Amino acid sequence: MKIVVASAGFKEGPSVGRKNWLFNVTPEGARASSSFYSLIETAKANGLEPSKYLRYLFEKLPYAKTSEDVFNLLPMNISELDLKE
């Protein structure tokens, strides 16, 4: 299981996110961007194709009723086989 935090840097280097952070007008926007980047990088670190994972997440998330349901949708709990459903 791998978890990546956006502030820890990316494989491509810190300059990838640097200019993107300029467009966060509010602290809430910056937190949302950071969460999104962390989710994408964690999916990559766990061997998932980010676009397939996000599609899967956005399809399943509305049906998550408990915090356990949401936890089970995190990248480290998903396999490539789940994404092929």
N, C-alpha and C positions, 0 to 999 in steps of 0.2 A: 504494500500500500504506500503510495506516494502522495504527499500533499504539497502543493507549491503555493507560496504566498507572493502576490504580485510585487510587493516591495523588496523581495529577495533578489529580483533581477530575472531576466529571461535568458534563454539559451542564445538568442540573437544578440544579446547585449543590452545594457540599460538604455541606450539611445533610442531603441524602438519605442518604448513607452514615454520617453521624455517629452517629445512634442505633443503627444496625445494628452498628457496631463494638463497642458496649457488651456485646454478647452473646458475644463471643469470649473464652472463659474461658482459653485457652492460647495461647501464641505460634503453635503449629502451626495452631490453628483460625483465628487471624487471618491467617496466610499463605494458608491454603486459601480463606478468604473473599476476600482480596485477589486471588488468582489467578482465582477464579470471576468476580468483578466485572470484572476486566481483560478476561477472555475475552468477556464479554457486551458490554462497551463497545467492544471492538475489532470485534466482529461488527457492531454498529450503525454504527461509523465506516466500515466497508467495505460498507455498504448491504445488510446481511443482516438478516432478521427473526430476532431472538435465539432465539425458541422453535423456529423451524424449524431454525436452525443447531444448537442443542443436541440436538435430536432426531437430526439427521444425525450429529453427532459421537458421540453415545452408541451409535448403531447401528454406526458404522464403526470406532470406537476399539478394540473387542475384537479386530479382525482386523489391526490395525497391528502389524507384526512388527519394524520397524526404526525408528530415529529419523527417517529420511527419510519413512516412512509417517506418523508422528505430525506432522512438520512440514507435510506436505501437507494435513493436516486443520485447520490453523490458519485462522482467519477470512480472512486476507489471501490465502489460496491457494484459496478456495472462491468459486464464483459462485452467483447465484440459480438458474441452470440446474442446478447440481449438487444443490441442495436439492429439486428437483422430481422426482428419481429415485424 
